[in-house]
């Protein structure tokens, strides 16, 4: 594989409005409605993206038969200083699991759970 392996991610949620408020509050972003191309009843809100920039994007997804939490995939969101976003987690209804910590020469991370029970990471170089 010659390119970055992740091109898209989905975070499954049980309560879209609650999850939207959480991620918009913690990451200080606006999520946008992503239309279901198959009209299959899937509800999606996409994270901001710029196809000309480094990294991947994804969406919050609410789909019948796929509940939130308890999965084994961990997504890291890029931050200037992960302590800033970490400070917003509890206020937005989530929980910080591991406060900002150094990961050797690779920068710093924080681990938290969202309002849906999904664990996610925050990463920064400072």
Residue pairs with C-beta under 8 A, 6 or more apart in sequence:
4 54
4 55
4 56
6 56
7 56
8 56
8 57
8 58
9 56
9 57
9 58
9 59
9 73
9 75
10 58
10 59
10 60
10 61
11 19
11 58
11 59
11 60
11 61
11 68
11 75
11 114
11 116
11 118
11 120
12 61
12 62
12 63
12 66
12 67
12 68
12 71
12 116
12 118
13 19
13 60
13 61
13 62
13 68
13 116
13 118
14 62
14 67
14 68
14 116
15 115
15 116
16 43
16 45
16 60
16 62
18 93
18 115
18 116
19 60
19 68
19 114
19 115
19 116
20 31
20 45
20 60
21 92
21 93
21 115
22 92
22 93
22 94
22 114
22 115
22 116
23 29
23 31
23 47
23 60
23 114
24 30
24 31
25 88
25 91
25 92
26 85
26 88
26 89
26 92
26 94
26 112
27 77
27 85
28 85
28 88
29 47
29 48
30 48
31 45
31 46
31 47
31 48
31 59
31 60
32 45
32 46
32 48
33 44
33 45
33 46
34 44
34 45
34 46
34 59
35 44
36 42
36 43
36 44
41 63
41 64
42 61
42 62
42 63
43 61
43 62
43 63
44 59
44 60
44 61
44 62
45 59
45 60
46 57
46 58
46 59
47 57
47 58
47 59
48 57
49 57
55 78
58 75
68 116
68 117
68 118
69 113
69 116
69 117
69 118
70 117
71 118
74 111
74 119
74 120
74 121
75 120
75 121
76 109
76 120
76 121
76 122
76 123
77 85
77 120
77 121
77 122
77 123
78 123
78 124
79 85
79 122
79 123
79 124
80 124
80 126
81 108
81 124
81 126
82 100
82 108
82 109
82 110
82 122
82 123
82 124
83 100
83 108
83 110
83 124
85 110
85 122
86 96
86 99
86 100
86 110
86 112
86 122
89 95
89 96
89 110
89 112
90 96
92 115
93 115
94 112
94 113
94 114
94 115
95 112
95 113
96 110
96 111
96 112
97 111
97 112
97 113
97 119
98 109
98 110
98 111
99 110
100 108
100 109
100 110
101 108
101 109
101 110
102 108
103 109
107 123
107 124
107 125
107 126
108 123
108 124
108 125
108 126
109 121
109 122
109 123
110 121
110 122
111 119
111 120
111 121
111 122
112 119
112 120
112 121
112 122
113 119
113 120
114 120
